[in-house]
Amino acid sequence: MDETNRGRLTKDGIRIHDAADFAGMHKAGALAARILDDVAPHVEVGQTTGALDAMITRMVEEAGATSATIGYKGYQHASCISVNHVVCHGIPGDKKLKDGDILNIDVTVIVDGWFGDTSRMYVAGKLPRKAERLIEVTHDALFKGIEAVRPGNTFGDIGHAIQSHVEGERMGVVRDFCGHGLGRVFHAPPNVLHYGRPGTGPVLEEGMFFTIEPMVNLGRPETKVLADDWTAVTRDKSLSAQFEHSVGVTAQGAEIFTLSPGNLFHPTWR
């Protein structure tokens, strides 16, 4: 059997992995999370996103791993770095971070054929109050979604948990981008929507692997993609935030593969 096609598929095309596969995902996820820990002290006023990406590239290489994003559909960086009103897929460059800038750094690595995918928020300098509230709501929305992960629930339950929390705080859940299945491939079924109705969508089964990565806008949820065909921004130029974990479904609920080893997942760690 082809190593990328291990395990059975559900009727919705979602791969079911066995217990041994969890170990592979933990190893890949741990490296991705450690890289995001290690880059954290370097997120500061005057730093460029290009320099941060160069650090991440070096960390991936020094770990003996492979970046999943370098060369992916022509992309040439080991991270996506999305600043302020950039929703996702921000391209690292020469622009310097200013005091109060918030940014999401998204890293995916391949370790022994397994993909570890995670992102989190950072701040350069002093965190503005409105940005702090946005980050808090987005962080909590991710964990509301993770709490809904257990066999017998549906992907609609995950989306509903996230949407209810975010809209209850009068913010907008981005609908143009979603989470995804992963494992020995970067993107696979299902699409993990961050909005939805309870009891709808595929039923969760033990052994499913996927990301949950809500993007939340301080204003309206609409986005647009810039001329570079990568960078997505809020249409109303409001701030946006995102947190992402890779998880596996167990008999008890969700197992998170990308936990921060230094407990630095939330940007108020310092």
KEKE-3310 file (N, C-alpha, C; in steps of 0.2 Angstrom, whole numbers, plus 5000, padded with zeros to 4 digits):
npx = (5004:5003:5011:5005:4992:4987:4976:4958:4945:4931:4914:4913:4926:4936:4950:4954:4965:4977:4982:4996:4999:4996:5008:5017:5011:5011:5025:5028:5020:5025:5037:5034:5027:5037:5046:5038:5038:5051:5053:5047:5053:5059:5050:5048:5047:5053:5058:5059:5046:5052:5064:5061:5055:5066:5073:5065:5065:5079:5078:5069:5077:5089:5083:5082:5071:5057:5051:5034:5028:5037:5039:5027:5013:5021:5024:5037:5042:5045:5035:5019:5016:5005:5000:4991:4978:4978:4972:4976:4989:4999:5013:5030:5042:5050:5045:5045:5040:5029:5026:5013:5008:5000:5002:5000:5009:5011:5016:5021:5028:5036:5039:5047:5038:5026:5014:5015:5005:5002:4997:4999:4996:5005:5013:5020:5029:5018:5003:4988:4972:4960:4965:4969:4957:4952:4961:4960:4946:4947:4957:4950:4939:4944:4947:4934:4930:4938:4934:4922:4925:4923:4920:4905:4899:4897:4905:4899:4895:4907:4910:4898:4900:4912:4907:4896:4902:4911:4902:4894:4902:4901:4909:4917:4916:4927:4923:4928:4940:4946:4948:4957:4959:4973:4989:4998:4998:4997:4985:4968:4952:4942:4934:4935:4924:4922:4910:4893:4879:4872:4874:4875:4885:4899:4901:4910:4924:4934:4951:4952:4961:4964:4965:4960:4956:4952:4948:4946:4938:4939:4929:4918:4915:4920:4932:4946:4957:4973:4983:4994:4990:4990:4990:4977:4965:4956:4940:4935:4946:4947:4955:4962:4963:4970:4971:4978:4977:4983:4974:4969:4956:4950:4944:4941:4940:4947:4964:4978:4990:4999:5003:5011:5027:5033:5022:5018:5008:4998:4998:5000:5010:5021)
npy = (4994:5011:5023:5035:5033:5026:5017:5017:5025:5036:5038:5051:5053:5055:5051:5038:5036:5025:5020:5021:5031:5042:5045:5049:5061:5068:5070:5078:5089:5094:5099:5110:5118:5120:5128:5140:5144:5147:5157:5168:5177:5186:5193:5209:5227:5235:5224:5214:5205:5197:5194:5186:5175:5170:5166:5156:5147:5143:5136:5125:5119:5116:5107:5096:5094:5097:5111:5113:5122:5129:5130:5126:5127:5136:5145:5153:5153:5149:5151:5159:5176:5186:5202:5213:5219:5209:5194:5180:5170:5180:5187:5185:5199:5215:5225:5234:5229:5239:5248:5240:5233:5218:5201:5185:5170:5157:5140:5126:5110:5095:5080:5065:5061:5065:5079:5094:5107:5123:5139:5155:5170:5185:5200:5215:5226:5236:5229:5234:5238:5235:5226:5216:5211:5206:5196:5188:5183:5176:5166:5159:5155:5145:5135:5133:5127:5115:5109:5104:5093:5076:5059:5055:5068:5081:5090:5101:5104:5109:5120:5128:5130:5138:5149:5154:5159:5169:5178:5181:5190:5200:5201:5196:5180:5173:5167:5163:5155:5140:5126:5110:5093:5083:5074:5062:5070:5087:5094:5088:5080:5083:5099:5110:5120:5136:5140:5136:5124:5115:5097:5095:5091:5080:5065:5065:5054:5042:5043:5052:5066:5083:5101:5115:5131:5145:5161:5177:5193:5210:5218:5216:5200:5198:5195:5199:5194:5199:5206:5198:5186:5178:5185:5188:5199:5209:5216:5228:5233:5231:5225:5208:5191:5175:5158:5142:5125:5108:5093:5077:5065:5056:5042:5049:5062:5076:5076:5086:5090:5100:5108:5121:5119:5127:5134:5145:5149:5158:5176:5184:5179:5185)
npz = (5000:4996:5005:5008:5007:5017:5029:5030:5020:5024:5019:5015:5010:5019:5028:5039:5052:5060:5077:5077:5068:5075:5082:5073:5069:5080:5082:5070:5072:5085:5081:5072:5082:5091:5083:5081:5094:5096:5087:5093:5103:5094:5087:5086:5087:5073:5067:5052:5042:5033:5038:5049:5043:5037:5048:5052:5041:5042:5055:5052:5042:5051:5059:5052:5044:5032:5024:5021:5013:5005:4988:4986:4975:4969:4979:4989:5002:5020:5029:5032:5035:5042:5044:5054:5045:5036:5032:5030:5023:5021:5013:5017:5019:5016:5024:5039:5056:5066:5081:5091:5080:5075:5072:5062:5062:5052:5050:5042:5043:5037:5043:5043:5033:5038:5041:5050:5055:5060:5068:5075:5085:5087:5094:5091:5101:5111:5115:5107:5115:5108:5098:5107:5112:5101:5098:5109:5108:5096:5099:5110:5102:5094:5103:5108:5097:5096:5108:5104:5096:5095:5094:5085:5085:5073:5059:5057:5070:5076:5068:5072:5085:5085:5077:5085:5096:5092:5085:5095:5101:5093:5082:5066:5057:5046:5030:5019:5019:5026:5038:5036:5031:5035:5036:5029:5019:5013:5011:5013:5012:5026:5022:5034:5041:5049:5053:5055:5056:5070:5070:5056:5041:5039:5050:5064:5067:5076:5074:5063:5056:5056:5053:5063:5061:5064:5057:5062:5060:5066:5061:5047:5040:5026:5014:5003:4989:4986:4971:4971:4971:4983:4996:5007:5012:5024:5018:5023:5029:5043:5058:5058:5065:5069:5074:5075:5076:5074:5075:5081:5081:5095:5105:5117:5113:5107:5102:5103:5091:5090:5101:5111:5116:5126:5132:5125:5116:5117:5114:5125:5133:5137)
capx = (5000:5006:5011:5001:4985:4986:4969:4952:4941:4924:4910:4915:4932:4940:4955:4954:4971:4977:4985:5003:4999:4996:5015:5020:5008:5014:5032:5028:5017:5029:5042:5031:5025:5043:5048:5034:5040:5058:5054:5043:5057:5062:5045:5048:5047:5059:5060:5055:5043:5057:5070:5057:5054:5073:5075:5060:5068:5085:5076:5067:5083:5093:5079:5082:5064:5056:5045:5029:5026:5042:5038:5019:5010:5025:5026:5044:5044:5044:5030:5015:5016:5000:5000:4985:4972:4979:4968:4980:4993:5004:5020:5036:5045:5055:5042:5047:5035:5028:5023:5006:5006:4998:5003:4999:5014:5009:5021:5019:5034:5036:5044:5046:5032:5020:5013:5013:5003:5000:4999:4997:4996:5011:5012:5026:5028:5013:4997:4982:4966:4955:4968:4970:4951:4951:4965:4957:4940:4949:4960:4944:4935:4948:4946:4927:4929:4941:4929:4916:4928:4922:4916:4898:4898:4898:4909:4894:4895:4913:4909:4893:4903:4916:4903:4892:4906:4913:4897:4892:4906:4900:4915:4915:4920:4929:4920:4932:4945:4944:4953:4957:4962:4980:4992:5004:4997:4996:4978:4964:4946:4936:4935:4933:4922:4922:4903:4889:4873:4873:4871:4876:4891:4901:4901:4917:4926:4941:4957:4952:4966:4962:4966:4955:4960:4947:4950:4941:4939:4936:4923:4914:4919:4922:4939:4948:4964:4977:4985:4999:4986:4991:4988:4970:4964:4949:4938:4934:4952:4948:4960:4960:4967:4969:4975:4977:4980:4981:4971:4966:4950:4951:4938:4939:4939:4952:4971:4981:4997:5004:5004:5017:5031:5034:5016:5018:5003:4994:5004:5001:5014:5027)
capy = (5000:5018:5026:5041:5031:5021:5018:5017:5031:5036:5039:5058:5054:5057:5046:5036:5034:5020:5023:5022:5037:5048:5046:5053:5068:5072:5072:5084:5095:5097:5103:5116:5122:5123:5134:5146:5146:5149:5164:5173:5183:5190:5197:5215:5233:5236:5218:5213:5198:5193:5191:5181:5170:5168:5162:5150:5143:5140:5132:5119:5115:5113:5101:5090:5093:5100:5115:5111:5128:5131:5127:5124:5131:5142:5149:5153:5155:5143:5153:5165:5180:5190:5208:5218:5218:5203:5188:5174:5170:5185:5185:5189:5204:5220:5230:5233:5229:5245:5247:5239:5228:5211:5196:5178:5167:5150:5136:5119:5106:5088:5076:5058:5061:5068:5086:5097:5113:5127:5146:5158:5177:5188:5207:5219:5231:5236:5227:5239:5235:5232:5220:5211:5208:5202:5190:5184:5180:5171:5161:5156:5152:5139:5130:5131:5122:5109:5106:5100:5087:5070:5054:5056:5075:5083:5096:5107:5106:5113:5127:5131:5132:5144:5155:5157:5162:5175:5182:5183:5195:5205:5200:5192:5174:5173:5161:5162:5150:5135:5121:5105:5087:5082:5068:5062:5075:5094:5096:5083:5081:5087:5106:5112:5127:5139:5142:5130:5122:5109:5091:5095:5089:5073:5064:5064:5047:5041:5042:5058:5071:5089:5107:5120:5137:5151:5168:5182:5200:5214:5221:5212:5194:5198:5196:5199:5192:5205:5205:5193:5179:5175:5189:5189:5205:5211:5221:5234:5235:5230:5220:5201:5187:5168:5153:5136:5118:5101:5088:5070:5063:5050:5040:5054:5069:5079:5076:5092:5088:5106:5111:5124:5116:5132:5137:5152:5149:5165:5181:5188:5175:5189)
capz = (5000:4996:5012:5008:5007:5023:5032:5026:5019:5025:5013:5013:5008:5025:5029:5046:5053:5066:5083:5076:5065:5080:5085:5067:5069:5086:5080:5066:5076:5090:5078:5070:5088:5094:5079:5083:5101:5095:5084:5097:5105:5088:5085:5089:5083:5068:5064:5046:5042:5029:5043:5053:5038:5036:5054:5052:5036:5045:5060:5048:5040:5056:5062:5047:5042:5026:5023:5016:5009:5000:4982:4986:4971:4967:4985:4990:5009:5025:5033:5030:5040:5040:5048:5055:5042:5032:5035:5029:5017:5020:5010:5021:5015:5019:5028:5046:5061:5070:5088:5091:5075:5077:5066:5063:5059:5050:5048:5041:5042:5035:5047:5042:5029:5042:5040:5056:5053:5066:5067:5081:5085:5090:5094:5091:5105:5116:5112:5108:5118:5103:5096:5112:5113:5095:5099:5114:5105:5091:5103:5113:5097:5092:5109:5108:5091:5098:5113:5100:5093:5098:5089:5085:5083:5066:5058:5058:5077:5077:5065:5076:5092:5084:5075:5090:5101:5088:5083:5101:5103:5088:5077:5060:5056:5039:5027:5012:5020:5031:5040:5031:5033:5034:5038:5025:5013:5016:5011:5011:5015:5024:5023:5041:5041:5055:5054:5053:5060:5073:5067:5049:5039:5040:5057:5067:5069:5079:5069:5058:5057:5053:5056:5065:5061:5063:5056:5064:5059:5071:5057:5044:5038:5019:5012:4996:4988:4982:4965:4971:4971:4989:5002:5008:5017:5026:5014:5027:5032:5050:5060:5058:5069:5067:5078:5071:5079:5070:5080:5079:5085:5099:5109:5122:5111:5102:5104:5099:5089:5089:5108:5112:5122:5131:5134:5122:5111:5117:5113:5131:5137:5140)
cpx = (5004:5006:5007:4994:4984:4979:4963:4949:4934:4920:4911:4922:4937:4944:4954:4961:4971:4982:4993:5004:4999:5003:5018:5017:5011:5021:5032:5025:5021:5035:5039:5029:5032:5046:5044:5036:5047:5058:5050:5047:5060:5056:5045:5048:5053:5061:5056:5052:5048:5062:5067:5057:5061:5075:5071:5063:5074:5083:5073:5073:5087:5090:5079:5075:5063:5050:5040:5027:5031:5041:5031:5016:5014:5027:5033:5046:5042:5038:5025:5015:5011:4999:4994:4979:4972:4976:4973:4984:4998:5011:5025:5039:5049:5052:5043:5040:5035:5025:5016:5004:5005:5000:5002:5005:5011:5014:5019:5026:5032:5041:5042:5039:5025:5020:5011:5012:5000:5001:4996:4998:5002:5009:5019:5025:5022:5006:4991:4976:4961:4958:4968:4963:4950:4955:4962:4951:4942:4952:4954:4940:4938:4947:4939:4926:4932:4937:4924:4919:4927:4918:4908:4895:4899:4903:4905:4894:4901:4912:4904:4896:4908:4912:4899:4896:4908:4908:4893:4896:4906:4906:4913:4919:4921:4926:4924:4937:4943:4949:4953:4960:4969:4983:4998:5003:4996:4989:4974:4957:4946:4939:4932:4931:4921:4915:4899:4883:4875:4870:4872:4884:4893:4902:4908:4918:4933:4946:4957:4957:4964:4965:4960:4958:4956:4951:4945:4943:4935:4929:4919:4918:4922:4929:4940:4955:4967:4980:4991:4996:4987:4988:4980:4969:4957:4946:4937:4940:4952:4953:4957:4965:4965:4974:4973:4981:4978:4979:4969:4960:4951:4945:4936:4937:4944:4959:4975:4988:5002:5004:5011:5021:5033:5028:5016:5013:4999:4999:5005:5006:5020:5024)
cpy = (5006:5021:5032:5039:5025:5022:5018:5024:5031:5038:5046:5059:5056:5051:5044:5033:5029:5024:5024:5029:5043:5050:5051:5060:5072:5074:5078:5090:5098:5101:5110:5121:5124:5129:5140:5148:5150:5156:5169:5178:5188:5194:5204:5221:5234:5230:5217:5206:5194:5190:5186:5175:5166:5163:5155:5145:5139:5135:5125:5115:5112:5107:5095:5089:5097:5105:5113:5116:5130:5127:5125:5129:5137:5146:5148:5154:5149:5145:5158:5169:5186:5196:5212:5216:5212:5197:5182:5175:5176:5183:5189:5194:5209:5225:5228:5233:5236:5243:5246:5234:5221:5207:5189:5175:5159:5146:5129:5115:5099:5085:5069:5057:5063:5076:5089:5105:5117:5134:5149:5166:5180:5196:5210:5225:5230:5234:5231:5235:5232:5226:5215:5208:5204:5195:5185:5180:5175:5165:5156:5152:5145:5134:5128:5126:5115:5105:5102:5094:5081:5065:5055:5063:5076:5089:5102:5109:5110:5120:5131:5134:5138:5150:5158:5161:5169:5180:5185:5189:5201:5206:5196:5186:5174:5166:5159:5157:5146:5130:5115:5098:5087:5076:5067:5066:5082:5096:5090:5084:5079:5095:5107:5119:5129:5142:5136:5129:5116:5103:5090:5093:5082:5072:5062:5056:5047:5040:5048:5063:5077:5095:5111:5126:5144:5157:5173:5189:5204:5218:5215:5206:5194:5199:5197:5197:5197:5202:5199:5186:5175:5179:5190:5194:5206:5217:5228:5237:5235:5225:5213:5197:5180:5164:5146:5130:5113:5096:5082:5068:5056:5048:5045:5061:5071:5078:5081:5090:5094:5111:5115:5121:5121:5136:5144:5153:5156:5170:5185:5184:5180:5195)
cpz = (5000:5003:5013:5008:5012:5026:5027:5025:5021:5018:5010:5011:5013:5027:5037:5047:5060:5071:5081:5072:5069:5082:5079:5067:5075:5085:5076:5069:5081:5087:5076:5076:5091:5090:5080:5090:5100:5092:5088:5100:5100:5085:5089:5084:5079:5065:5057:5046:5037:5033:5047:5049:5037:5042:5054:5047:5039:5051:5057:5046:5045:5059:5058:5044:5035:5027:5018:5011:5004:4993:4981:4981:4969:4973:4987:4998:5014:5029:5029:5036:5038:5046:5048:5051:5037:5036:5035:5023:5015:5018:5014:5016:5019:5024:5036:5051:5065:5077:5088:5085:5078:5071:5068:5059:5058:5047:5047:5039:5040:5039:5046:5038:5032:5042:5047:5054:5059:5064:5074:5080:5089:5090:5094:5095:5110:5112:5113:5111:5113:5100:5101:5113:5107:5096:5104:5112:5100:5095:5106:5108:5095:5097:5109:5102:5093:5104:5110:5096:5097:5094:5090:5084:5076:5065:5058:5066:5079:5074:5069:5082:5091:5082:5081:5095:5098:5087:5089:5104:5098:5083:5071:5059:5048:5036:5021:5013:5026:5033:5035:5034:5031:5037:5034:5019:5017:5017:5009:5014:5022:5024:5030:5041:5048:5057:5052:5057:5063:5070:5060:5047:5041:5048:5059:5069:5072:5073:5063:5061:5053:5056:5058:5065:5060:5062:5058:5063:5064:5067:5054:5041:5031:5018:5004:4995:4984:4975:4965:4971:4978:4995:5002:5014:5019:5021:5017:5030:5040:5051:5059:5062:5067:5072:5075:5075:5074:5076:5077:5084:5088:5102:5114:5119:5106:5106:5099:5098:5090:5096:5108:5118:5127:5133:5131:5116:5111:5118:5120:5136:5140:5143)
residu = (MET:ASP:GLU:THR:ASN:ARG:GLY:ARG:LEU:THR:LYS:ASP:GLY:ILE:ARG:ILE:HIS:ASP:ALA:ALA:ASP:PHE:ALA:GLY:MET:HIS:LYS:ALA:GLY:ALA:LEU:ALA:ALA:ARG:ILE:LEU:ASP:ASP:VAL:ALA:PRO:HIS:VAL:GLU:VAL:GLY:GLN:THR:THR:GLY:ALA:LEU:ASP:ALA:MET:ILE:THR:ARG:MET:VAL:GLU:GLU:ALA:GLY:ALA:THR:SER:ALA:THR:ILE:GLY:TYR:LYS:GLY:TYR:GLN:HIS:ALA:SER:CYS:ILE:SER:VAL:ASN:HIS:VAL:VAL:CYS:HIS:GLY:ILE:PRO:GLY:ASP:LYS:LYS:LEU:LYS:ASP:GLY:ASP:ILE:LEU:ASN:ILE:ASP:VAL:THR:VAL:ILE:VAL:ASP:GLY:TRP:PHE:GLY:ASP:THR:SER:ARG:MET:TYR:VAL:ALA:GLY:LYS:LEU:PRO:ARG:LYS:ALA:GLU:ARG:LEU:ILE:GLU:VAL:THR:HIS:ASP:ALA:LEU:PHE:LYS:GLY:ILE:GLU:ALA:VAL:ARG:PRO:GLY:ASN:THR:PHE:GLY:ASP:ILE:GLY:HIS:ALA:ILE:GLN:SER:HIS:VAL:GLU:GLY:GLU:ARG:MET:GLY:VAL:VAL:ARG:ASP:PHE:CYS:GLY:HIS:GLY:LEU:GLY:ARG:VAL:PHE:HIS:ALA:PRO:PRO:ASN:VAL:LEU:HIS:TYR:GLY:ARG:PRO:GLY:THR:GLY:PRO:VAL:LEU:GLU:GLU:GLY:MET:PHE:PHE:THR:ILE:GLU:PRO:MET:VAL:ASN:LEU:GLY:ARG:PRO:GLU:THR:LYS:VAL:LEU:ALA:ASP:ASP:TRP:THR:ALA:VAL:THR:ARG:ASP:LYS:SER:LEU:SER:ALA:GLN:PHE:GLU:HIS:SER:VAL:GLY:VAL:THR:ALA:GLN:GLY:ALA:GLU:ILE:PHE:THR:LEU:SER:PRO:GLY:ASN:LEU:PHE:HIS:PRO:THR:TRP:ARG)
# end
